[in-house]
Amino acid sequence: MNARKFYEVTGIRLAAIASNIRYADRLDLVLIEIARGAAVAGVYTQNAFCAAPVLLAKQHLQTATSRYFLINTGNANAGTGAAGRDDAFRCCQALAELTEVQACSVLPFSTGVIGEPLPVDKIVFGLPEAIDKLSASNWLQAATGILTTDTRPKLASTRLELDGKSVTITGMAKGSGMIKPDMATMLAFVFTDAQIHQQLLEQKLAQAVSHSFNRITVDGDTSTNDSCMLAATGHSQMQIDAGNKSVNEKFDRALGQIFQELATGLIRDAEGATKFITINVRQGASTEECLQVAYTVAESPLVKTAFFASDPNWGRILAAVGRSGLKDLSLDAIAITLGDLALISNGELDPNYAEEKAQIEMDKQEITIDIKLARGRCSEMVWTSDLSHDYVKINAEYRT
Amino acid sequence: MNARKFYEVTGIRLAAIASNIRYADRLDLVLIEIARGAAVAGVYTQNAFCAAPVLLAKQHLQTATSRYFLINTGNANAGTGAAGRDDAFRCCQALAELTEVQACSVLPFSTGVIGEPLPVDKIVFGLPEAIDKLSASNWLQAATGILTTDTRPKLASTRLELDGKSVTITGMAKGSGMIKPDMATMLAFVFTDAQIHQQLLEQKLAQAVSHSFNRITVDGDTSTNDSCMLAATGHSQMQIDAGNKSVNEKFDRALGQIFQELATGLIRDAEGATKFITINVRQGASTEECLQVAYTVAESPLVKTAFFASDPNWGRILAAVGRSGLKDLSLDAIAITLGDLALISNGELDPNYAEEKAQIEMDKQEITIDIKLARGRCSEMVWTSDLSHDYVKINAEYRT
């Protein structure tokens, strides 16, 4: 992912300003304008206590066509009760008055500390400047403005030819801790100038998310504020519909790649991460059990600290698979490989295993673990990071 | 828990020696002799890949009355396949020959690094010395000899009068990381001189474990080697049976206290722990959902790092409750207290909440979180520790 190279999406303008929500002189308020007539789809956190802006964004998207995303960092406006919902609405209303749209055409998104009142005045004060700065080229600024503990912006962009027409997809995401987007995601905003009907757009979003943001975990903690939006402006004049199968599939592949690039970008920049780990679980009886094993390994503090230490302590992987709760799981059939190196074959240490070969694999920055369950035909892949001193440091000092 | 004060249990002799299994000059081999005619019960890890000694201990306990527990640290003899089972049996057999019992009267237990062959020769070489050292007073030595990353021995002991007869219960446990004893425990050995029939003893063990070792978590990682044994020598001549209700209940209370003391002792000495945290979940619809919420909070890396930092970041607790997967969980009814301080009432920040009061609670070494779900009449309690720099350090450097 090269955050500095991106294609603009016709019909989308962006701005990022510093409105001093939590820190001084840091981009913390992002405004994204979507041209009239676009289709917009969203998925949100499954956390039972979803934040005020999530509740409002869901409601507004059902009520009207979205024209603006208003995103602030530094304050999640979560755990703030009815007052929090009022605060989020006041921000939407202020923007709606300035831009002469309905308040329900504005979708609010917040990320940052949970449980503190949203500084509405600071946000409202910043709106005229944000509107003034709206530009088709401000992608990097916007991708920077939505960050919290992330160390770098995540932008992904592609341009493809479909039936002789050029179509662009460009998106951004943020998130570095409290990352296990359970059937949803951290903040991610993806845009295309393709023309896609609402219902199809929703399907495409669900599909893309399930194989990207829903396959990553940093710490197993699902946020209260996760949201992922996909908007199609239609300005390329290229209609995507299920009827034109080859075009539709080509678009889906490109969209899926953008989502995976953003999702894996979050893991590469996870809090304190020094390793990027791919966990493949194969030959499972169901998708669910593959994911159960993959997440148990991915979220094991002992596996994660072993990766941090580059220690080929494969016993911890084996123990995590064993405790993942699968019924009648037989050790005798299990096979585990680390990169190209067989660790476990038929439930025992592979005869060709050698600690020094394992060390070479563990010293790599990108590590792939392959776990064969030998009890079915399903496969799943999950991405995760290691557990380092810096993860503890970042999260122990988060509010100081 | 005062590890230096304990009562001997008539019918039990113990020895601990240094046999250089992994480190030089460190007590790493423990032998416990149980008088003829004792009843012995055991529960073991639910990890699907349980270790060779666990498989053998289960089998031996079903075959014959146990006379010896043979426990080594430094090597878990897990993930070692058929060779590992042979190795464990060879140790049992060697001891059986020296003590003139059947091999199946010896139960083997191992804890330490997973996946390395058991150094059978070192263990067998140490056996004569261990037998020679057997003594009724060696409790502290034995409790020290079973430790791995623990920083101190855990012994718990009580003596009670039952119908004018004196009955003793004394036990030991080890475990500091890879601790979430799923329906079982890390290594724990508890002895009484009460006389208890096998079936009743098994019931008592199951009951005591479910409210002690099965209510603790350090890192959510269930070991491959967890075992908890309870032996009743009968040497006090005091028969415990369900018929004598008051005696039976008094014994159960004392036994339950010993188990809880050992279990919470593991948490107090958890890897890198600086805090001891009790999580109560009340008014749940079922035991299962209370435990689901309690463990989600207890194992959240974000909650644990906040405790380490003494940061009253209650938003992380709220987010963890919200992602714990309970259906139709309503935020509006939730109440959360930290010690005596109300954090959340009716789903919102309590009007009397003040950060400085929360800070006083968080600065304590012993912290209690109370979570009221307001959807039923079940309650559960779980104990856990915080996630510190030292946890990462200990587990990153474990094999170096």
Boltz contact constraints between the chains, C-beta under 6 A:
constraints:
  - contact:
      token1: [A, 47]
      token2: [B, 322]
      max_distance: 6.0
  - contact:
      token1: [A, 47]
      token2: [B, 323]
      max_distance: 6.0
  - contact:
      token1: [A, 48]
      token2: [B, 322]
      max_distance: 6.0
  - contact:
      token1: [A, 48]
      token2: [B, 329]
      max_distance: 6.0
  - contact:
      token1: [A, 49]
      token2: [B, 318]
      max_distance: 6.0
  - contact:
      token1: [A, 49]
      token2: [B, 322]
      max_distance: 6.0
  - contact:
      token1: [A, 49]
      token2: [B, 331]
      max_distance: 6.0
  - contact:
      token1: [A, 79]
      token2: [B, 315]
      max_distance: 6.0
  - contact:
      token1: [A, 79]
      token2: [B, 318]
      max_distance: 6.0
  - contact:
      token1: [A, 81]
      token2: [B, 348]
      max_distance: 6.0
  - contact:
      token1: [A, 114]
      token2: [B, 315]
      max_distance: 6.0
  - contact:
      token1: [A, 115]
      token2: [B, 315]
      max_distance: 6.0
  - contact:
      token1: [A, 178]
      token2: [B, 302]
      max_distance: 6.0
  - contact:
      token1: [A, 219]
      token2: [B, 301]
      max_distance: 6.0
  - contact:
      token1: [A, 221]
      token2: [B, 300]
      max_distance: 6.0
  - contact:
      token1: [A, 221]
      token2: [B, 302]
      max_distance: 6.0
  - contact:
      token1: [A, 222]
      token2: [B, 323]
      max_distance: 6.0
  - contact:
      token1: [A, 224]
      token2: [B, 319]
      max_distance: 6.0
  - contact:
      token1: [A, 300]
      token2: [B, 221]
      max_distance: 6.0
  - contact:
      token1: [A, 301]
      token2: [B, 219]
      max_distance: 6.0
  - contact:
      token1: [A, 302]
      token2: [B, 178]
      max_distance: 6.0
  - contact:
      token1: [A, 302]
      token2: [B, 221]
      max_distance: 6.0
  - contact:
      token1: [A, 302]
      token2: [B, 395]
      max_distance: 6.0
  - contact:
      token1: [A, 305]
      token2: [B, 392]
      max_distance: 6.0
  - contact:
      token1: [A, 305]
      token2: [B, 395]
      max_distance: 6.0
  - contact:
      token1: [A, 305]
      token2: [B, 396]
      max_distance: 6.0
  - contact:
      token1: [A, 308]
      token2: [B, 396]
      max_distance: 6.0
  - contact:
      token1: [A, 309]
      token2: [B, 396]
      max_distance: 6.0
  - contact:
      token1: [A, 311]
      token2: [B, 399]
      max_distance: 6.0
  - contact:
      token1: [A, 313]
      token2: [B, 399]
      max_distance: 6.0
  - contact:
      token1: [A, 315]
      token2: [B, 79]
      max_distance: 6.0
  - contact:
      token1: [A, 315]
      token2: [B, 114]
      max_distance: 6.0
  - contact:
      token1: [A, 315]
      token2: [B, 115]
      max_distance: 6.0
  - contact:
      token1: [A, 318]
      token2: [B, 49]
      max_distance: 6.0
  - contact:
      token1: [A, 318]
      token2: [B, 79]
      max_distance: 6.0
  - contact:
      token1: [A, 319]
      token2: [B, 224]
      max_distance: 6.0
  - contact:
      token1: [A, 322]
      token2: [B, 47]
      max_distance: 6.0
  - contact:
      token1: [A, 322]
      token2: [B, 48]
      max_distance: 6.0
  - contact:
      token1: [A, 322]
      token2: [B, 49]
      max_distance: 6.0
  - contact:
      token1: [A, 323]
      token2: [B, 47]
      max_distance: 6.0
  - contact:
      token1: [A, 323]
      token2: [B, 222]
      max_distance: 6.0
  - contact:
      token1: [A, 329]
      token2: [B, 48]
      max_distance: 6.0
  - contact:
      token1: [A, 331]
      token2: [B, 49]
      max_distance: 6.0
  - contact:
      token1: [A, 348]
      token2: [B, 81]
      max_distance: 6.0
  - contact:
      token1: [A, 389]
      token2: [B, 389]
      max_distance: 6.0
  - contact:
      token1: [A, 389]
      token2: [B, 392]
      max_distance: 6.0
  - contact:
      token1: [A, 392]
      token2: [B, 305]
      max_distance: 6.0
  - contact:
      token1: [A, 392]
      token2: [B, 389]
      max_distance: 6.0
  - contact:
      token1: [A, 392]
      token2: [B, 392]
      max_distance: 6.0
  - contact:
      token1: [A, 395]
      token2: [B, 302]
      max_distance: 6.0
  - contact:
      token1: [A, 395]
      token2: [B, 305]
      max_distance: 6.0
  - contact:
      token1: [A, 396]
      token2: [B, 305]
      max_distance: 6.0
  - contact:
      token1: [A, 396]
      token2: [B, 308]
      max_distance: 6.0
  - contact:
      token1: [A, 396]
      token2: [B, 309]
      max_distance: 6.0
  - contact:
      token1: [A, 399]
      token2: [B, 311]
      max_distance: 6.0
  - contact:
      token1: [A, 399]
      token2: [B, 313]
      max_distance: 6.0
